[in-house]
């Protein structure tokens, strides 16, 4: 009985969210029209990013966060732990005791930490995965899972694409489960993170991604329907060759999920690599809230650099309760940067503008290199305005890879020389997020042709104030009523 009441309430909340009035035209505001832009398509889906973020906020509000962290030793035990999630509550699950686990625990500070012993299973892998996702929604199998979503009035906001052979697979299962997204499998060789796909690989990837999304049966063909994001959780090349210039590679995450006319039908995020780190990235996105931000502005105060100033976003974030630190010229410089990095950084958001190469970046009065990228005390989301920083994002001698290695769980950067105007100015990025848009969606020019900015992380991650948690004991006491 209690479960039925919860389902009715859940459905009402989501229908109310989808029907609420939105600020039409926000993503085409007068201020944004004044920005330099790459050529745009005529389609205008002004309200859908806000609506998308509100849907994620609703599911966070409906399914409580339990004040615990569970640590498991391996993939099989991870799937068993995911199956213990339910509509009554969810909690972070990490794999192994490692630096990423230590950082997450330091930031999340759970009331209890549980270490699970390894379990064995004779169930085929795909069956085990689907069973875990269904169980977390109080469903029996994939058919009843879809029926459960329908009864709750839930339309999946995206699709998660992974491979059964990939080390990041558990992260895909977590993101599909948490947000109520179809989980589909893409097998085959699409290179590794540092690669540029061949034209044949690129053609195959675009075709297979769309076919897999189409097979879910949910509307996807335009922004603002049901499927508005694709989360790729597997190894593949970060770049593909431009059809116009072979020496001008484009970002795979920007070129995917496009219609024949080039318009976008979804925004793509990407998680890859080591199992422990991939799961950490997913759990940070799902369970961490935002309290602090660092803005490091190395640019001179003249056009066009002035359009990327950080005083405005720092001030506006602080007005909504986020603690911000702003460093700008003339204070910005090598001495200041290296002074800041003497200690581990404890910022939830990090915004940097710079110039340079894949391994060096300007900080105001000269360049530093990847060895000057700080160690992180807390997990962080990074917005790095710079050329080439994500050209080889799995090579720790380069900028994006070092941030990720050090504990970043989301990263926006460039795979090649993008030109300054390819990046959303920080003040507009912040305003988009403050009205609800997910981070990686807010970081895109939504109507532009494919270009060179890549988006690493969960595309449904939103900015949020600290959420209340339920004590583990309360969950145990109420479990018999579910």
Protein Blocks (a to p, Z undefined) as FASTA:
>chain_A
ZZmmmmmmmmmmmmmmmmpccdehklmcfklmmpccddddfbdcfklmmmmmmmmmmmmm
mmccddbddddfbfklmmmmmmmpcfkbccdddehjafklmmmmmmnopabdcddddddd
fbdfklmmmmmmmmmnopablmlmmmmmmmnopacfbdcdddfkbmklmmmmmmmmmnop
acdddedjebjfkbccdfklmmmmmmmmmmmmmmnopafkbghilmmcdcddddddfbdc
dfkbmklccdfklmgoiafkopafbdcdddehjfklmmmmmmmmmmpccfbdcdddfbdc
bdfklmmccklmmmmmmmnopacdddddfkbcfklmmmmmmpccfbfbdcdddeddfkbc
cehjaccdfklpccdfbdcddddddehklmpmmbfkbmklmmmmnopabdcddfbdebjk
lpccfklmmmmmmnopafklmmpcfkbccdfbdcedjfkbccddddddddfklmmmmmmm
ZZ
